[in-house]
Amino acid sequence: MSKLKVAELFYSIQGEGRYMGVPSIFLRTFGCNFKCEGFGMPKGEKTDEYLKVQPDLYKSYQDLPLVSTGCDSYASWDPRFKHLSPLLDSEAIAIAINEMLPYKRWKEEHLVITGGEPLLGWQRAYPDLLSHRLMLGLKEVTFETNGTQPLSKEFGKFLTNSFNYDEITFSVSPKLSVSGEKWEDAIKPEVVREYEKIGYTYLKFVVATEEDANEAEQAVFAYQNAGFNGPVYLMPVGGVESVYYLNNRKVAELAMKKGWRYSDRLQVPLFKNEWGT
Ligand code: SF4
């Protein structure tokens, strides 16, 4: 039976993108190919805030401190925290999900597979989980990805054979220079074009300034040149309220100016972006 290293598994409201407001199960896998140490920092600088969190002081995600700079889900990829992410088989995950569903079966809820980066090696484990008897009735699945990982042939085929096009969503958040990652590592138009052949796919850029939005525009050109045809969202930087409220209105205005959609990050005002929300 396939296993997944599970950083978090929880039931909440989707705060971002296409399914904003929809009750959702979140399966957060462990591991990421990026660090995004630039978020919330002056241009060109990197945070060390998460490095100051002492892993041995914490027994669960719920106890971990939030950070105002860098990746807000740092513990889902920093190897120092891997002891908090158990390796679970698909049976254990499906049972845990079933327990969380309010009617103990899928109704309107949707499944978000997030990370870290959920399309790393874990692709080989998803078919087992998504085909489990307790997952029958699940109609909508979103992969929240940074858009750098090609789909394996087998996994692409599984998704196409098991779901209708519109039931699979790739919420792609390409990392701009505000993240601290390099363009050549982060912007992979051909990869995203392949997702678009399998499911509904959109781009969601995390930005703070007009300069970031202009950089997003350059990236959108690159994706469109590769044939990408989906919607574009701008979402404000801000894993904590103080940073989110500095950015949200300005980013909404930038989205209007560019003719793109605005994505909130409702988990911040609703739940303070605590772990497990
Ligand atoms: S890609 Fe996402 S999960 Fe990975 S480091 Fe960046 S923000 Fe965090």
Boltz pocket constraint, residues with backbone or C-beta under 6 A from the ligand:
constraints:
  - pocket:
      binder: B
      contacts: [[A, 32], [A, 33], [A, 34], [A, 35], [A, 36], [A, 71], [A, 72], [A, 73], [A, 74], [A, 77], [A, 115], [A, 116], [A, 117], [A, 146], [A, 173], [A, 175]]
      max_distance: 6.0
